[in-house]
Amino acid sequence: MEKIRKGDEVIVLTGRDKKRRGTVLQRVDADHVLVEGINVVKKHVKANPMAGTQGGIIDKTMPIHISNVALFNPESGKADRVGIKEVDGSKVRVFRSSGAVVGAKA
């Protein structure tokens, strides 16, 4: 079971975007995620008239390693680790600090 999924709000733990929050847009592979507004780089793009693309410098969101982000706990307002518990025969993600189910409406 994945501890961080698409749509989760995460907080960056290390790097130039430390302490910034964003939403997971996609899981690139088992170890990398794309986070909205995090790890944005400038990329020089060559024009391609056959495809109708214009050249120039664009902003591109690059993947960040999953170990450098942690799930944001709205109750405490801080980053939190995630554990997995079995509740009513199904596995659910829970915050390690409080034991509350991730994504449950209070």
MITINU-482252 format. One record per residue (C-alpha): x, y, z; residue number from 0. Coordinates in nm, 3 decimals. Each point is the difference from the previous one (the first is absolute). Last residue first. Layout:
# residues N
figu east=X	north=Y	up=Z	pos=NUM
...
This chain:
# residues 106
figu east=-1.367	north=1.516	up=1.149	pos=105
figu east=0.017	north=-0.101	up=-0.364	pos=104
figu east=0.233	north=-0.294	up=-0.055	pos=103
figu east=0.276	north=0.062	up=-0.253	pos=102
figu east=0.269	north=-0.183	up=0.196	pos=101
figu east=-0.149	north=-0.195	up=0.293	pos=100
figu east=0.093	north=0.137	up=0.340	pos=99
figu east=0.268	north=-0.182	up=0.200	pos=98
figu east=0.119	north=0.328	up=0.148	pos=97
figu east=0.374	north=0.014	up=-0.063	pos=96
figu east=0.026	north=-0.289	up=-0.248	pos=95
figu east=-0.268	north=0.132	up=-0.235	pos=94
figu east=-0.209	north=-0.286	up=-0.137	pos=93
figu east=-0.031	north=-0.164	up=-0.342	pos=92
figu east=-0.272	north=-0.263	up=-0.037	pos=91
figu east=0.003	north=-0.376	up=-0.063	pos=90
figu east=-0.336	north=-0.171	up=-0.020	pos=89
figu east=-0.154	north=-0.266	up=0.225	pos=88
figu east=-0.192	north=0.240	up=0.223	pos=87
figu east=0.315	north=0.207	up=0.065	pos=86
figu east=0.345	north=-0.137	up=-0.080	pos=85
figu east=0.271	north=0.249	up=0.071	pos=84
figu east=0.268	north=0.162	up=-0.218	pos=83
figu east=0.237	north=0.269	up=0.124	pos=82
figu east=0.076	north=0.348	up=-0.125	pos=81
figu east=0.251	north=0.251	up=0.129	pos=80
figu east=-0.106	north=0.357	up=0.065	pos=79
figu east=0.081	north=0.348	up=-0.123	pos=78
figu east=-0.153	north=0.278	up=0.206	pos=77
figu east=-0.327	north=0.191	up=0.036	pos=76
figu east=-0.102	north=-0.223	up=0.292	pos=75
figu east=-0.352	north=-0.080	up=-0.122	pos=74
figu east=0.079	north=0.063	up=-0.370	pos=73
figu east=0.271	north=-0.270	up=-0.006	pos=72
figu east=0.218	north=0.050	up=-0.308	pos=71
figu east=0.147	north=-0.322	up=-0.145	pos=70
figu east=0.377	north=0.001	up=-0.023	pos=69
figu east=0.235	north=0.084	up=-0.285	pos=68
figu east=0.373	north=-0.056	up=-0.054	pos=67
figu east=-0.024	north=-0.380	up=0.023	pos=66
figu east=-0.236	north=0.002	up=-0.301	pos=65
figu east=0.271	north=0.133	up=-0.226	pos=64
figu east=-0.104	north=0.307	up=-0.198	pos=63
figu east=-0.113	north=-0.001	up=-0.362	pos=62
figu east=0.046	north=0.311	up=-0.218	pos=61
figu east=-0.256	north=0.273	up=-0.064	pos=60
figu east=0.085	north=0.193	up=-0.316	pos=59
figu east=0.013	north=0.373	up=-0.056	pos=58
figu east=0.056	north=0.097	up=-0.364	pos=57
figu east=0.277	north=0.185	up=-0.182	pos=56
figu east=-0.047	north=0.056	up=-0.371	pos=55
figu east=-0.116	north=-0.178	up=-0.313	pos=54
figu east=-0.355	north=-0.017	up=-0.131	pos=53
figu east=-0.170	north=-0.327	up=-0.074	pos=52
figu east=-0.200	north=-0.057	up=-0.318	pos=51
figu east=0.101	north=-0.366	up=-0.036	pos=50
figu east=0.162	north=0.058	up=-0.341	pos=49
figu east=0.116	north=0.347	up=0.106	pos=48
figu east=0.212	north=-0.142	up=0.283	pos=47
figu east=0.162	north=0.271	up=0.212	pos=46
figu east=0.279	north=-0.108	up=0.236	pos=45
figu east=-0.083	north=-0.005	up=0.369	pos=44
figu east=0.227	north=0.132	up=0.276	pos=43
figu east=-0.120	north=-0.134	up=0.334	pos=42
figu east=-0.026	north=0.203	up=0.320	pos=41
figu east=-0.056	north=-0.209	up=0.312	pos=40
figu east=-0.288	north=-0.050	up=0.247	pos=39
figu east=0.083	north=-0.227	up=0.294	pos=38
figu east=-0.336	north=0.064	up=0.172	pos=37
figu east=-0.298	north=0.188	up=-0.149	pos=36
figu east=-0.224	north=-0.308	up=-0.015	pos=35
figu east=0.185	north=-0.310	up=0.120	pos=34
figu east=0.115	north=-0.268	up=-0.245	pos=33
figu east=0.096	north=-0.320	up=0.183	pos=32
figu east=0.302	north=-0.231	up=-0.004	pos=31
figu east=0.092	north=-0.335	up=0.162	pos=30
figu east=-0.251	north=-0.254	up=-0.136	pos=29
figu east=-0.026	north=0.177	up=-0.334	pos=28
figu east=-0.128	north=0.334	up=-0.128	pos=27
figu east=-0.277	north=0.019	up=0.261	pos=26
figu east=-0.214	north=0.294	up=-0.112	pos=25
figu east=-0.138	north=0.339	up=0.095	pos=24
figu east=0.084	north=-0.010	up=0.372	pos=23
figu east=-0.131	north=0.321	up=0.155	pos=22
figu east=0.231	north=0.264	up=0.142	pos=21
figu east=0.155	north=0.134	up=0.315	pos=20
figu east=0.329	north=0.186	up=0.048	pos=19
figu east=0.217	north=-0.065	up=0.308	pos=18
figu east=0.315	north=-0.068	up=-0.210	pos=17
figu east=-0.026	north=0.103	up=-0.366	pos=16
figu east=0.379	north=0.031	up=-0.044	pos=15
figu east=0.057	north=-0.348	up=0.133	pos=14
figu east=-0.139	north=-0.197	up=0.293	pos=13
figu east=-0.327	north=-0.080	up=0.179	pos=12
figu east=-0.260	north=0.102	up=-0.261	pos=11
figu east=-0.360	north=-0.002	up=0.128	pos=10
figu east=-0.269	north=-0.219	up=-0.153	pos=9
figu east=-0.369	north=0.032	up=-0.084	pos=8
figu east=-0.122	north=-0.326	up=-0.149	pos=7
figu east=-0.168	north=0.003	up=-0.344	pos=6
figu east=0.205	north=-0.286	up=-0.145	pos=5
figu east=0.118	north=-0.232	up=0.274	pos=4
figu east=0.256	north=-0.010	up=0.280	pos=3
figu east=0.008	north=-0.309	up=0.225	pos=2
figu east=-0.046	north=-0.240	up=-0.289	pos=1
figu east=-0.135	north=-0.342	up=0.096	pos=0
